[in-house]
Amino acid sequence: MFRPTVIQRSNPSRQLTIALLAVLLLGTGLAQENVEREGYFEVRSASTQSIAGVHSLDARLQLVLSSEALAALESGVTLTIEMQMQVIRVKRFLMDSVDAELAVRYELEYRPLSQRYIVKNLNSGDQDSFATLYSALNNLGRVQGLPVVDDELLLPDREYRLRLRAMLNTQQYPAPLRLLFFWRGQWQLQSEWFEWSLER
């Protein structure tokens, strides 16, 4: 069974940290058309289907970067977009329990020399290249056939729910930058949970 894992990343180099601080302090002049915009992440739809005892995820997400995140990306800062999923066991008389948590992380990088946007799946190592930011984010937002849970891990005759959300993960940056992000709303990009019943 496919088991998404979280890959630990080393701290960014000093130059990258300085570049990101410069973007945060000097503003968002590098953003497209110099227009200030708020970003948002949204899960539009999500469902699973069981094939040979393995439940696979199909989902559509809307991923829009804020002006600050976009300016940082175009300045050479790699962004990490994470999809989180929870498997919830429904209990009749007690509180429901989270039986499993999965995370799939993607790196989004802009390479100015080739003018390409690179999307790398940190779980599988797969990498794709795109000519525009729109096409890169659109690809990230189209999840199809992602194995998430095996029937053998689920208790028989029990009901389960699944829920999914997407977020801009800033944990790979040094602690002072994470504290700064906490106070800047443009870096708080996280969708609401999207929840549905698991069909067995």
C-alpha positions as CSV (number, residue, x, y, z in Angstrom):
1,M,0.0,0.0,0.0
2,F,1.2,3.5,-0.8
3,R,2.1,5.3,2.5
4,P,2.7,9.1,2.1
5,T,5.7,10.2,4.2
6,V,6.9,13.5,5.3
7,I,10.4,14.3,4.1
8,Q,12.6,16.4,6.4
9,R,14.2,19.3,4.7
10,S,17.4,21.0,5.8
11,N,17.2,24.7,6.7
12,P,17.5,27.1,3.7
13,S,20.8,28.7,3.1
14,R,21.6,32.1,4.5
15,Q,21.3,33.7,1.1
16,L,17.8,32.3,0.7
17,T,16.8,33.6,4.1
18,I,18.1,37.0,3.3
19,A,16.2,37.0,-0.1
20,L,13.0,36.1,1.7
21,L,13.4,38.7,4.3
22,A,14.0,41.3,1.6
23,V,10.8,40.4,-0.1
24,L,8.9,40.6,3.2
25,L,10.4,44.0,4.1
26,L,10.4,45.7,0.7
27,G,6.9,44.7,-0.3
28,T,5.4,42.8,-3.2
29,G,6.7,44.7,-6.2
30,L,7.5,41.5,-8.0
31,A,4.0,40.2,-7.9
32,Q,2.1,39.9,-11.2
33,E,1.1,43.3,-12.4
34,N,2.1,44.8,-9.1
35,V,-1.5,44.2,-7.8
36,E,-1.9,43.4,-4.1
37,R,-4.0,40.3,-3.8
38,E,-5.0,37.9,-1.1
39,G,-4.4,34.2,-1.7
40,Y,-6.6,31.4,-0.8
41,F,-6.7,27.6,-0.9
42,E,-10.0,25.7,-1.3
43,V,-10.9,22.1,-1.7
44,R,-13.7,22.1,-4.4
45,S,-14.4,18.4,-4.4
46,A,-13.0,15.1,-3.1
47,S,-14.1,11.5,-3.3
48,T,-12.6,8.0,-3.1
49,Q,-13.2,4.8,-4.9
50,S,-12.1,1.3,-3.9
51,I,-10.2,-0.8,-6.4
52,A,-8.9,-4.2,-5.3
53,G,-9.3,-3.2,-1.6
54,V,-7.4,0.1,-1.9
55,H,-9.2,3.4,-1.6
56,S,-7.9,6.1,-4.1
57,L,-8.5,9.8,-3.9
58,D,-9.8,12.1,-6.7
59,A,-9.9,15.8,-5.7
60,R,-10.0,19.2,-7.2
61,L,-8.4,22.1,-5.4
62,Q,-8.2,25.9,-6.1
63,L,-4.8,27.2,-5.2
64,V,-4.2,31.0,-5.4
65,L,-1.0,32.5,-4.1
66,S,-1.0,35.8,-2.2
67,S,1.1,38.7,-3.5
68,E,3.8,38.1,-0.9
69,A,4.0,34.4,-1.6
70,L,4.1,35.0,-5.3
71,A,6.8,37.7,-4.9
72,A,8.9,35.3,-2.8
73,L,8.5,32.5,-5.4
74,E,9.6,34.8,-8.2
75,S,12.6,35.9,-6.0
76,G,13.9,32.3,-5.8
77,V,12.2,31.1,-2.7
78,T,10.8,27.5,-2.9
79,L,7.3,27.1,-1.6
80,T,6.0,23.9,0.0
81,I,2.3,23.0,-0.5
82,E,1.0,20.2,1.6
83,M,-2.2,18.1,1.3
84,Q,-3.3,16.6,4.6
85,M,-5.8,13.8,5.0
86,Q,-7.4,12.2,8.0
87,V,-9.2,8.9,8.3
88,I,-11.9,9.2,11.0
89,R,-13.7,6.3,12.6
90,V,-17.3,7.1,13.4
91,K,-18.3,6.0,17.0
92,R,-21.9,5.9,18.0
93,F,-21.7,6.8,21.7
94,L,-18.2,8.2,21.9
95,M,-16.3,11.0,20.2
96,D,-15.1,10.0,16.7
97,S,-11.4,9.1,16.5
98,V,-8.7,10.0,14.0
99,D,-7.3,6.5,13.1
100,A,-4.8,7.7,10.5
101,E,-3.2,10.9,9.2
102,L,-1.5,11.2,5.8
103,A,0.5,14.1,4.3
104,V,1.7,14.6,0.7
105,R,4.1,17.5,0.2
106,Y,5.0,19.3,-3.0
107,E,7.7,21.9,-3.7
108,L,6.9,24.7,-6.1
109,E,10.0,26.5,-7.5
110,Y,10.5,29.1,-10.2
111,R,13.7,29.0,-12.3
112,P,14.3,32.4,-14.0
113,L,16.9,31.2,-16.5
114,S,14.6,28.8,-18.1
115,Q,11.4,30.7,-17.0
116,R,9.9,27.4,-15.9
117,Y,7.9,26.5,-12.8
118,I,9.0,23.2,-11.2
119,V,6.6,21.0,-9.2
120,K,8.2,18.2,-7.2
121,N,6.4,15.6,-5.2
122,L,8.5,15.1,-2.1
123,N,6.9,11.8,-1.3
124,S,7.5,10.1,-4.6
125,G,10.3,12.2,-6.0
126,D,8.4,12.8,-9.3
127,Q,9.0,16.2,-10.9
128,D,7.2,18.2,-13.6
129,S,8.0,21.4,-15.4
130,F,5.5,24.1,-16.5
131,A,5.6,27.2,-18.6
132,T,3.2,29.2,-16.5
133,L,2.3,29.5,-12.8
134,Y,-1.3,28.9,-13.7
135,S,-0.5,25.6,-15.3
136,A,1.7,24.5,-12.3
137,L,-1.0,25.4,-9.7
138,N,-3.7,23.8,-11.9
139,N,-1.7,20.6,-12.0
140,L,-1.2,20.7,-8.2
141,G,-5.0,21.1,-7.8
142,R,-5.9,18.0,-9.8
143,V,-5.5,14.9,-7.8
144,Q,-6.4,11.7,-9.5
145,G,-6.0,8.1,-8.3
146,L,-3.9,8.8,-5.3
147,P,-3.9,5.6,-3.0
148,V,-4.7,6.7,0.6
149,V,-5.9,3.7,2.6
150,D,-6.1,-0.1,2.4
151,D,-9.3,-1.9,3.5
152,E,-7.1,-4.2,5.6
153,L,-6.3,-1.3,7.9
154,L,-10.0,-0.6,8.5
155,L,-12.1,-2.4,11.1
156,P,-15.0,-4.4,9.6
157,D,-18.6,-3.2,10.0
158,R,-17.4,0.3,11.1
159,E,-18.2,3.6,9.4
160,Y,-15.4,5.9,8.4
161,R,-15.2,9.5,7.1
162,L,-12.3,11.1,5.3
163,R,-11.3,14.8,5.3
164,L,-8.9,16.7,3.2
165,R,-7.3,20.2,3.3
166,A,-4.4,22.0,1.6
167,M,-2.0,24.5,3.1
168,L,1.1,26.5,2.5
169,N,3.7,24.9,4.8
170,T,6.3,27.2,6.2
171,Q,7.9,24.7,8.7
172,Q,11.1,24.4,6.6
173,Y,12.0,28.1,7.2
174,P,14.1,29.2,10.2
175,A,12.2,30.0,13.5
176,P,12.4,33.8,13.2
177,L,10.8,33.7,9.7
178,R,8.1,31.3,10.9
179,L,7.2,33.8,13.7
180,L,7.1,36.6,11.1
181,F,4.8,34.5,8.9
182,F,2.5,34.0,11.9
183,W,1.7,37.7,12.0
184,R,1.4,38.2,8.2
185,G,-2.0,37.1,6.9
186,Q,-0.7,36.6,3.4
187,W,1.2,33.6,4.5
188,Q,-1.7,31.9,6.3
189,L,-2.9,30.0,3.3
190,Q,-4.9,27.0,4.4
191,S,-8.2,25.6,3.2
192,E,-11.1,24.5,5.3
193,W,-11.5,20.7,5.8
194,F,-13.5,19.0,3.1
195,E,-15.2,15.9,4.5
196,W,-17.1,13.0,3.0
197,S,-18.1,9.4,3.9
198,L,-15.9,6.5,2.9
199,E,-17.8,4.0,0.7
200,R,-16.8,0.4,1.3
